[in-house]
Amino acid sequence: MPGPTLPVAVIQVLQVLTVLLGAPLVSGVIGKVEARLQGRRGPRVLQPYFDLAKLFRKETLLPEQASWFFLLAPAVAFTCYLVVPMLIPVLTSYPLPLGYTGDILGGGFILALGGFVVAVAAAESGGPYAQLGSSRAMTFGALIEPTILFVTFTVALVTTTDLPYFEAAAARASLAQVVRPAHLLVAVAFFLVVLNDTGRIPVETHASTLELGMIDEARTLEHSGPPLALLTWGSAMKQLVLYVILINVFVAPWGLAGSQSALAVGLAVLALLAKAIGVGAVFAVIDNSFSKLRLFKLTEFMATAFLLASLAVLVAYLGGG
């Protein structure tokens, strides 16, 4: 006897809720793995949830020169990270209604908007470390954007569309599509982009407060209370969204629900979290297995990603896609 089915609108909401509620769990497991790699006991897996609850109960303090935008930026960034899961294959292999409203490039613009408003708020705070982190984040972000553009071009050449659902469908169609040179090159390029965007390039410990290496963490130093909770939660959501794009579009678009069955959707939630934790563990191993790089080496790292994405476009255009 077939199980109950869920309306498409409910599944659309579940995609957002999975990212919203699952992101702290993924961060907690990754933090535990990282601690074990460093020979420490580490925090509880559920510690991110307790941290968020504590921050929401704290008082909000503002720098003297901060304006209304300083308070608004965390909410805008948080909203941006909630919008992207509506556009990408989080739980289903078939496009949901809102999946047609934006492509990979549009999703990238929304993620970039979230990072931009956080950087502007950090610069407005007047704090030297916050301004330093904002400047570095925007500088390295400018190196990432050309790579994402070329990734989008490759997807469009290979699948004749840049909608994430159709790229994932092409990868699921046959193993030959997965091992094609253009697909492999663009997957590796996007892997490097995610490694950079989630702060896992071994420059400095991603949660460090040492000004010589901190980038993302520096942008939130002047925030406190609920705004800091939104930024922390949003950062975890952005990390999970990038993992979803990597695994459900390029690398492993399997385990997605092929129907509206409640059981299939539930299994897709578990499969997504398992795959995201696996990817996060790989990134943690990479972060903790190499000596820390000098900051200016980041340009060489992103140049490698851009070169791979450029080669993917060339190979796809010449018929190797």
KAMO-V753103 format. One record per pair of residues at least 6 apart in sequence whose C-alpha atoms are under 8 Angstrom apart, sorted by the first residue. I is the first residue (numbers start at 1). J is the second residue. Records with the same first field share a line. If there is no record, write none. Layout:
I: J + J
//
This chain:
3: 261 + 262 + 263
4: 261 + 262 + 263
5: 260 + 261 + 262
6: 260 + 261 + 262
7: 260
8: 96 + 97 + 260
11: 260 + 265
12: 86 + 96 + 98
15: 85 + 86 + 90 + 91
16: 82 + 83 + 85 + 86
18: 269
19: 82 + 85 + 237 + 240 + 241
20: 82 + 237
22: 273
23: 233 + 236 + 237 + 239 + 240
24: 46 + 48 + 49 + 233 + 236 + 237
25: 45 + 46 + 48 + 49
26: 240 + 273 + 276 + 277 + 280
27: 48 + 236
28: 43 + 44 + 45 + 46 + 47 + 48
29: 45 + 277
30: 277 + 280 + 281 + 284
31: 42 + 43 + 45
32: 41 + 42 + 43 + 44 + 45
33: 281 + 284
34: 281 + 284 + 285 + 288
35: 41 + 42 + 43
36: 42
37: 285 + 288
38: 288
52: 229 + 232 + 233
55: 224 + 225 + 226 + 228 + 229
56: 225 + 226 + 229
57: 225 + 226
58: 224 + 225 + 226
59: 224 + 225 + 226
60: 223 + 224 + 225 + 226 + 227
61: 223 + 224 + 225
62: 222 + 223 + 224
63: 125 + 126 + 222
65: 124 + 125 + 126
66: 124 + 125 + 126
67: 124
69: 121
70: 121 + 122 + 124 + 125
71: 227
73: 117 + 118 + 121
74: 117 + 118 + 227 + 228 + 230 + 231
75: 227 + 230
76: 114 + 117
77: 113 + 114 + 115 + 117 + 118 + 231 + 234
78: 114 + 230 + 231 + 233 + 234
80: 110 + 111 + 113 + 114
81: 110 + 111 + 114 + 234 + 237 + 238 + 241
82: 237
83: 110
84: 107 + 110 + 111 + 241
85: 241
86: 98 + 99
87: 98 + 99 + 100 + 101 + 102 + 103 + 107 + 164
88: 99 + 164 + 165 + 244 + 245
89: 95 + 99 + 164 + 165 + 168 + 244 + 245 + 248 + 249
90: 244 + 248 + 256 + 272
91: 256 + 257 + 265 + 268 + 269 + 272
92: 256 + 257 + 258 + 259 + 265 + 268
93: 165 + 168 + 169 + 256 + 257 + 258
94: 165 + 258
95: 165
99: 163 + 165
100: 163
102: 163
103: 162 + 163 + 164
104: 152 + 162 + 163 + 164
105: 148 + 149 + 152 + 162
108: 148
111: 238
116: 138
118: 219
119: 131 + 133 + 134 + 135 + 137 + 138 + 219
120: 134
122: 130 + 131 + 133 + 134 + 219 + 220 + 222
123: 130 + 131 + 134 + 135
124: 131
125: 131 + 222
127: 222
129: 211 + 218 + 219 + 221
130: 218 + 219 + 220 + 221 + 222
131: 218 + 219
132: 215 + 218
133: 214 + 215 + 216 + 217 + 218 + 219
134: 215 + 216 + 218 + 219
136: 215
137: 215 + 216
140: 298 + 299
143: 299 + 302 + 303
144: 193 + 302 + 306
146: 306
147: 189 + 190 + 193 + 305 + 306 + 309 + 310
148: 190 + 193
150: 306 + 309 + 310 + 312 + 313
151: 186 + 189 + 190 + 309 + 312 + 313
152: 162
153: 162 + 313
154: 182 + 186 + 309 + 312 + 313 + 316
155: 161 + 162 + 167
156: 162
157: 313 + 316 + 317 + 321
158: 316 + 321
159: 166 + 167 + 170
161: 167
164: 245 + 249
165: 249
167: 249 + 250
168: 248 + 249 + 250 + 253
169: 253
170: 177
171: 177 + 178 + 249 + 250 + 253
172: 178 + 253 + 254
177: 183
178: 184 + 251
180: 320 + 321
181: 312 + 315 + 320 + 321
182: 311 + 312 + 313 + 315 + 316 + 320 + 321
183: 250 + 312 + 321
185: 308 + 309 + 311 + 312
186: 308 + 309 + 312
187: 246 + 250 + 251
188: 305 + 308
189: 304 + 305 + 306 + 308 + 309
190: 246 + 305
191: 246
192: 302 + 305
193: 302 + 305
194: 242 + 243 + 246
195: 201 + 283
197: 239
198: 239
199: 206 + 216
200: 206 + 283 + 284 + 286 + 287
201: 286 + 287
202: 286 + 287 + 288 + 290 + 291 + 292 + 293
203: 213 + 292 + 293 + 294 + 295 + 298
204: 213 + 214 + 292 + 293
205: 213 + 214
206: 214 + 215 + 216 + 217
207: 214 + 217
208: 214 + 217
209: 217 + 218
211: 218
213: 295
220: 228 + 231
240: 276
243: 276 + 279 + 280
244: 272 + 276
246: 252
247: 253 + 275 + 276
248: 254
255: 267 + 268 + 271 + 272
256: 264 + 265 + 268 + 271 + 272
257: 264 + 265 + 267 + 268
258: 264
259: 265
312: 321
315: 321
//
